[in-house]
Amino acid sequence: MTSTKGHGARSSVADDPQAPELSAPRTLCERAYLQLRQDIVEGRIGPGERLRVEHLKDRYDVGAGTLREALALLVSDALVKSEGQRGYRVTAISLDDLRDLTDTRVRLETEALRLSIRYGDAQWETQLRAAFDNLSASEARGPSADPAGWEHANQCFHEALIAAHRSPWSQYLLKLLYRHGERYRHVAIRLGTNRSASRNVHEEHAMIFAAAIARQEARAALALEAHIRLTYELLSSAQIEI
């Protein structure tokens, strides 16, 4: 995030324990937090599953106190629920939750994109082109060839789209919503709905990019909204319990 004094927001992504990708975690707590978060997001630890400190401290090779600190961060992410004396449990997922998540993300991200297009400069365009080229290369190889690499490229593209909207709070909240949306994308991938013949993810990204670079705010916002909503629509139409 752009450094901003006041407003109560974190000053930068580097200072944010919820920053998406930290290649070299700075503390044991941060390492455990990132590993646990990824295991939850990718479904290796299932929705609603109880998180027992005595078992997980060995799995992540940290002490009980460090693990509890990591779990507290995940509670602030809303990926984990604290059950008081009963410990912790992974937050459940549902179509109702995904619909609410989708509606909220659409409202925030389309407005952020409109403002980013309005105020973005030549540097914003250059960074957006680079993010799109990187994502396109990953999609050409196929997301299944390197799922983590594709997810990172996808997130970087979405962040580049709204980078000129210099609102630390908007960017922080959208990172949080993106991470929750990633849980559902992994469900969609496992169920095969993201590979539906009705979906071409690269084409969706290309339409958003083309409209953004052309400074077509309304067209870009509509393309982004359709892209965000499609995961919910596919999972909902599949009539599968998640």
Secondary structure, 3 states (H helix, E strand, C coil): CCCCCCCCCCCCHHHCCCCCCCCCCCCHHHHHHHHHHHHHHCCCCCCCCEECHHHHHHHCCCCHHHHHHHHHHHHHCCCEEECHHHCEEECCCCHHHHHHHHHHHHHHHHHHHHHHHHHCCHHHHHHHHHHHHHHHHHHHHCHHHCHHHHHHHHHHHHHHHCCCCCCHHHHHHHHHHHHHHHHHHHHHHHHCHHHCCCCCHHHHHHHHHHHHHCCCHHHHHHHHHHHHHHHHHHHHHHCCCC
